[in-house]
């Protein structure tokens, strides 16, 4: 599940999430991605507790998808 919080009014959105039930041997090869169409607009590694956090530029979220 991912949640978000605003860092600044016009700038960056912080996304926080947790991937439950991830086996520790899989953590090194996993990451969380935020995509829009075929464009990756955010990427974050998964921590040992299954949590991730990524900062996304708010302007990247306002573009239209090509799909």
KEKE-3310 file (N, C-alpha, C; in steps of 0.2 Angstrom, whole numbers, plus 5000, padded with zeros to 4 digits):
npx = (5004:5003:5006:5005:5013:5014:5029:5033:5023:5023:5031:5038:5032:5031:5031:5026:5027:5023:5028:5021:5025:5037:5050:5066:5077:5073:5074:5085:5084:5072:5062:5052:5042:5035:5025:5020:5011:5023:5034:5045:5043:5046:5057:5062:5072:5068:5066:5074:5063:5053:5048:5046:5051:5049:5053:5044:5043:5031:5026:5029:5018:5007:5007:5000:4996:5003:4995)
npy = (4994:5011:5027:5045:5061:5079:5088:5101:5115:5117:5108:5093:5077:5065:5048:5034:5017:5000:4983:4969:4954:4950:4940:4939:4935:4940:4954:4961:4961:4968:4982:4997:5004:5019:5022:5030:5027:5022:5028:5029:5037:5037:5028:5017:5008:4993:4992:4982:4980:4979:4991:5006:5022:5036:5051:5061:5072:5084:5090:5080:5071:5077:5076:5069:5053:5041:5031)
npz = (5000:4996:5002:5002:5004:5004:5001:4997:4992:4977:4972:4976:4978:4990:4990:5000:5004:5008:5005:5009:5017:5010:5005:5013:5005:4992:4992:4987:4974:4970:4967:4969:4957:4949:4936:4921:4907:4896:4902:4916:4931:4944:4955:4968:4980:4989:5006:5020:5028:5020:5016:5006:4999:4989:4980:4970:4956:4956:4944:4935:4936:4931:4917:4902:4898:4886:4882)
capx = (5000:5007:5003:5009:5013:5017:5035:5032:5017:5023:5037:5039:5027:5034:5027:5028:5023:5025:5026:5021:5027:5043:5056:5072:5081:5071:5074:5090:5082:5066:5062:5046:5042:5029:5025:5015:5012:5029:5039:5046:5043:5049:5060:5064:5073:5064:5070:5073:5057:5047:5045:5050:5050:5052:5051:5042:5042:5024:5025:5029:5012:5002:5007:4995:4999:5002:4991)
capy = (5000:5017:5034:5051:5067:5084:5091:5108:5116:5116:5104:5086:5073:5059:5042:5029:5011:4994:4977:4964:4947:4949:4936:4943:4934:4943:4961:4964:4961:4971:4989:5000:5009:5023:5023:5033:5024:5019:5032:5028:5044:5036:5022:5016:5002:4990:4991:4976:4979:4979:4998:5010:5029:5039:5058:5062:5079:5085:5091:5074:5068:5081:5075:5064:5046:5040:5025)
capz = (5000:4996:5004:4999:5008:5001:5003:4996:4988:4970:4970:4976:4981:4993:4991:5005:5003:5011:5002:5015:5015:5005:5008:5013:4999:4986:4993:4983:4967:4970:4968:4967:4951:4947:4929:4917:4900:4895:4906:4923:4934:4950:4957:4975:4982:4994:5012:5023:5031:5015:5015:5001:4999:4983:4979:4963:4955:4955:4937:4931:4937:4927:4910:4900:4896:4879:4881)
cpx = (5004:5003:5007:5008:5017:5023:5035:5026:5017:5028:5037:5034:5031:5029:5030:5024:5027:5023:5026:5023:5032:5048:5062:5077:5079:5072:5079:5088:5075:5066:5054:5046:5035:5030:5019:5015:5019:5035:5039:5047:5046:5052:5063:5066:5068:5068:5070:5067:5051:5045:5049:5047:5053:5049:5050:5040:5034:5022:5025:5022:5006:5002:5002:4999:4998:4998:4984)
cpy = (5006:5023:5039:5057:5073:5087:5098:5109:5115:5111:5096:5083:5067:5054:5037:5023:5005:4988:4972:4958:4946:4945:4940:4941:4937:4951:4964:4964:4965:4978:4991:5005:5013:5024:5026:5031:5020:5023:5030:5035:5043:5029:5022:5009:5000:4989:4984:4974:4979:4986:5002:5018:5032:5046:5058:5070:5080:5086:5085:5070:5071:5080:5069:5058:5045:5034:5026)
cpz = (5000:4998:5001:5004:5004:5004:5003:4991:4981:4968:4970:4980:4984:4994:4995:5004:5007:5006:5007:5012:5010:5008:5008:5007:4993:4986:4988:4976:4965:4970:4966:4962:4951:4940:4926:4910:4900:4898:4913:4926:4941:4951:4964:4976:4988:5000:5015:5027:5026:5013:5009:5002:4993:4982:4971:4962:4953:4947:4933:4931:4934:4920:4908:4897:4889:4877:4879)
residu = (UNK:UNK:UNK:UNK:UNK:UNK:UNK:UNK:UNK:UNK:UNK:UNK:UNK:UNK:UNK:UNK:UNK:UNK:UNK:UNK:UNK:UNK:UNK:UNK:UNK:UNK:UNK:UNK:UNK:UNK:UNK:UNK:UNK:UNK:UNK:UNK:UNK:UNK:UNK:UNK:UNK:UNK:UNK:UNK:UNK:UNK:UNK:UNK:UNK:UNK:UNK:UNK:UNK:UNK:UNK:UNK:UNK:UNK:UNK:UNK:UNK:UNK:UNK:UNK:UNK:UNK:UNK)
# end
